[in-house]
Structures are given as structure tokens and as C-alpha cells.
Amino acid sequence: MDLKHSATRRQGEFTRVAQPFRSRFPKILIACLVLALTYKMWSTVGSLSFLAIPVSLTLPIVHDKLAGGHVLQPWQSTAIDGRPKVWLSEVEQTLLSMQTTYWNGTYWPGALQWVDAFLDTLLIASVRSFTNDLQSPPIDAVTSTASTSRRQAEIEMYLSQVEAYYGGEDTIQIFDAAYDDAQWVVLEWLAAIRLLQQYNSDSGSSIGRLGIARFAHRARLFYNIVQDEFDTSLCDGGITWNPTLATYKNAITNELFISSSIAMYLYFPGDEDTDPYPHPDYLSLTNITLPALPVAKAHDAVYLENTINAYAWFKSHNFTNAQGLIVDGFHLSDNQTTCDKRNEMVYTYNQGVVLSGLRGLWEATGETSYLVDGYTLIATVINATGWYADTAVEAAQWSGLGRNGIMEDYCDAPATCSQDSQIFKGIYFEHLDLFCEPLPTGTPLVAGVTKLADADLASSHAAICLSYLPWIEHNALAALQTRNDSDIVGGWWGASYVNHSQSAAPYWTAALPTDSWDERNQPWVLSQTPWACRGLACSSRKRRKSPSTRGSSRRRNLYLTARDRNDKGRGRTVETQGSGLGVVKAANDFSYRGRVQGREQS
């Protein structure tokens, strides 16, 4: 069955809603209260006996239990082909289309360097999904050998592309970029290390083993850029976004610091390489000498301490709006040292990156409060897409982060998204996916370092995460429905749900939040107050701007002329395809975990 045509199309016209978000606090409050009591609730109630029911029957039950009485509506498209691996085939096709269309053998031309790093992370994560498939029971003995051989060949092909990107990554440019950019590289290569260790352990292979040391060194080099930038003299802590601009303690830089720090604690294997340069040509191109690095050990407690401190600061500094969504960040008024000027802009990726950090914090400490914070944020995000609406008309209203149960950024409908924003939704679903990996009950992630969950907590976490599957599938189906004849996913996933094509739709444009700057899609604001850094204090903070090894075209941020009516704004790009891959892969991974849970309970 082709999922491209399987999503239910909305019939009739929906009333456009111009008024602000109509609060549905009673529903979300019920959901959050349920989620906040998760561990104690399941400790009292006992085992989740309903997980013994076939997975296809448990979804509405789990969703109903955790969403405060919400029942799936006919407009919520969750019906898919019942074959166990239908989502996996969509991951294969979406990744293949991305690579055959945009990959040039060493990188993705036209993308920004940090986006390239995330695309490589998605490639790595997709290979992990394929690796998990090797552990699934074969359909029969005849297909077992052939399918295993094919899957291993596919894995090795994509691993060779990861290796090629290691050599093609523009490390010189990104090494001296903003503080958020560097951390995408950290997460990228730690993900590669994790993949290789898992694949080699499961398959008995030694593929890529020699690359682990190089990947570890690169992750460490880029983590070193930010590890000492947590500045308590302004805003009591946090890392500023870009040292060439006025101080701006934004969500993404600090969420990345939380997630990259805990990933270093969990997955960094140590590094004896003392070379401080990101590229052999760095010194000759920049004429900058860097000091040698000390030897670094695995699971250094400093990484965990950084994570705990960064999240405590983030949680205590009012980064959420009245709806519970994470806003973009804080400026400082003149002559102030506290964060007093909040940018109310909301982006989808700001709701996701912290989730992988929270999951890692539980892994390292065993504190369930980190998981509860994650559940609460996820419930808030799902609510903000209109998923919990009772009617189709109510669902069609802008709800803060989408409508009709489909995630949107503000720039999607008007087709004003920049290169940055087109990848945001894919980032959200990747970090949601990481948060919802099963909690270990028998073998810790790192012996002597990480924690185990008891059976009740593990079952609770699995059930809560399984309850997200209908919403994730709904978004994945919507994304796939935007594909063109070349199988490239569009940026506005909800277009067909308002009887619209992928072309720009000003009629459906949602007004930006009051007191917000949309710096990601309106970059000209960065030359204005309060963004521009002026005065003597700024000169000492400016970082180097190193040349790109690929030429100036790598930093383009253009709005392309539409090639057809489905390609307004920047059109379909490697970034929109990457976002599509992120949500489809999440649908596959959550579905796979549901099947595993079903087998374990049967």
C-alpha cells in the first residue's frame, strides 16, 4: 500500500480563525496531571495488562488513558497498512530519495553546515532503524537469509556515506560559527559512535571500528568550543547564541548544551588525540595557533555536572509561555545583567532538542522527574497542534504549533521558511524518538555508570510513548501526502488538510506571537536593536569568521523563484525532505517498539 495516498483528505471548507488560540487548558491539564503522576500511578496500579492485547488494539486505549478522555476522531488519520514493516519501507524510500536527489558523494550541496550535520545525524539514525530490523523475527526461513543480506548491504552502503561525510564536512567554517552550530556536530558524531557500537555488537562485525576514535575526536573538538561558555555573570547562567551579536540566551543553544553534554557523558569513549585543529588546513587558512588538547577520558563527571547545571538553569528561567511551549530566548535591556526581555517566538525544534537531554539525564541519575518533564512538554506540544480537539472545525484552528493535529512552524503556510526553519520539524521528531527509547531493565547502557528502571517504570514509559504513535503517524501520513512526482516531501505538511496545495497560502498564515522576533526567517533583524552588538565591549567578544572550504555558495539563504505551484518560497529542498525523513522514521521506530512490547507481553 502506498502511504502517499492513504491519508484521509479533509472534505469541505474550514472556517479560518483569526482570533488568538482558544485555550483548551482543562484537557491538557488533565493530561499533564496524569503524566506527572506516572511512576506512582503505575506502581500502585501494577502491570499494564492491556499491553497483552495486540498492538493494533492498544493504541486507542493507551491514547484515551493518557489524554484525559480524548477519543480518536475520524479526521485523525492513523489507519495504515497493517503489514509490520510498512513504515520501514517508507523510511527506506524517503532516505533513498534524499540521497539520490541531493547527496553528491561527500555532502549535501546548498545546505548550511549545521543542517548538513543534522542530515548526517538523520542518516545515522535511519541506519540504526535498519539495524533494529535485523533483530526482528523473519517472516519465514526462505526470506530470512535474503532479507538479512540485503539489509546488511544497505547498512554498509549508508555507513560508507557517513564515512564520506566525515571527510567532506566543512569543519573550518562551522568551527568558528555560532555556539549552537558547533553542538550539532557533537551530537552527529556521538550518534555515529553509538550506531557503530550497536551494529558491531549485534552483527559481530568490525565495520567502522577504526573510525570511532576519529569520530570521538571530532565530537570532543566541537564540544570544547562551548564547554566553558556557560556564563553566570549574565542571566545567572546559560550560553549566548552568537558571540558576534549582543547577548542572547536562547533556547536552542542551551537545549543543545544539555543534550550534547549528557551525550558526551554517556557515549564519548575518550580521546588521546591532542591535535586542537578541526582540519589540517585550519592553521594555514586562518593563521591562528591553538594550544594542544589534554587527553580526555570517557564518562567524565564534568559532562554530567554541566548537564545538570544547564537544565536547572533552563528550567528556572521562564522559557515557557502561558501555553507551556518553549519560547526562543532572552535579551538583556541596557545596563542589565538579568534576562528581562523575552522573545516570544515559538519554533518547533525548540520543543524537541531538550527531550534527548532529559532522557539522558534519567539514564545518568535515575531521577524520574526528568522523564515527567519530558512527558509534560510532549503533551503540551501535541495539544498545540490541535490533536485533542473534539471537532473538525475546532481542530482547524491555529492552536499554537499547528492545526488539524499536524505540526507547523509559523513560516510553513506563507512559504517564508528559511533554510534553517525547513529542517525544524524533522529535528523535533528525531529528539522525540530518542526520548522514547525503551528504559533498560536488565543491562545498563554503561555498566557502573548508568541506571536501570524497575519493571513498573519501564512499562509506564513504554505505554506513554506508545500513546504518541497515532499522532506521529498522523503527521507522517500528512508529510508523505505532500510528496511530488520525484518523491520529495513538501514543507507545509498540513496543506491538504485545508484543501490547499503546497503553494503559499497567506489566508492560512497565523499571526506571530506578540513581542516576538522571527530572526530565523527574517535575518535582517540581526542588524538591528536588540540583536546587534555595539560598543567597545563587543570587540573583545567577536569570534573569528573562518573561510569555508566549499566556497561562498554554501552559505546561501535565498528564496527561490517557484518552479511550479507546489514549490513556492524555497520550495521542496533537502531540508524539507530531511524533515519528512525525521517524522517517517519516528513513525517506524515507535511502531517497531510497539510490536516488540506486544511480543514481550504475549
Order of alpha helices (4+ residues) and beta strands (2+ residues): alpha-alpha-alpha-alpha-alpha-alpha-alpha-alpha-alpha-beta-alpha-alpha-alpha-beta-beta-alpha-alpha-alpha-beta-beta-alpha-alpha-alpha-alpha-alpha-alpha
